[in-house]
Amino acid sequence: MGTELIGHARLMLGDRKTDARELRYLSNRLIEALQDALRIAESRGGRLPVPDESESDSPAQRGEGGAE
């Protein structure tokens, strides 16, 4: 849906005949698509494993001790 809205938005914004009513409608659909994308990203981010502190302090994590 987001990809379709982006294409539609580009066409509408390039057309000087597009009126305020059409732009409001488009804006509302873009907001809905962005809300969906953010909800999905937050949901997926919440399922990512959190590294242990010992892992985040390892030399590889700090950029030390590896081949350069």
C-alpha positions in Angstrom: 0.0 0.0 0.0 2.8 2.4 0.9 4.5 1.9 -2.5 1.3 2.6 -4.3 0.6 5.7 -2.2 4.1 7.1 -2.9 3.6 6.7 -6.7 0.2 8.3 -6.5 1.6 11.2 -4.3 4.3 11.9 -6.8 1.8 12.2 -9.6 -0.6 14.4 -7.6 2.1 16.7 -6.4 3.3 17.2 -10.0 -0.2 18.1 -11.2 -1.1 21.7 -10.6 -4.7 20.9 -11.0 -4.8 18.7 -7.8 -7.1 20.4 -5.3 -7.0 20.7 -1.6 -9.7 17.9 -1.1 -7.5 15.4 -3.0 -4.4 16.4 -1.1 -6.2 16.0 2.2 -7.4 12.5 1.2 -3.9 11.6 0.0 -2.4 12.9 3.3 -4.7 10.8 5.4 -3.9 7.6 3.4 -0.2 8.4 3.7 -0.6 8.9 7.5 -2.4 5.5 7.7 0.4 3.7 5.8 3.1 5.3 8.0 1.2 4.4 11.2 1.1 0.8 9.9 4.8 0.8 9.1 5.7 2.2 12.5 3.5 -0.3 14.3 5.1 -3.2 12.4 8.7 -1.8 13.0 8.0 -1.4 16.8 6.5 -4.9 17.0 9.5 -6.4 15.2 12.0 -4.4 17.2 10.4 -5.6 20.5 11.1 -9.1 19.5 14.8 -8.6 18.8 17.1 -10.2 21.4 18.9 -7.8 23.7 22.7 -8.5 23.9 24.2 -9.2 27.3 26.4 -6.4 28.7 29.4 -8.8 28.5 28.8 -9.2 24.8 28.5 -5.5 24.1 31.9 -4.9 25.9 33.8 -7.6 23.9 36.8 -6.4 21.8 35.0 -7.3 18.6 32.1 -5.0 19.6 34.5 -2.1 20.3 36.4 -2.6 17.1 39.5 -4.0 18.9 41.4 -7.2 18.4 40.2 -7.9 14.9 41.9 -8.1 11.5 42.0 -4.8 9.8 
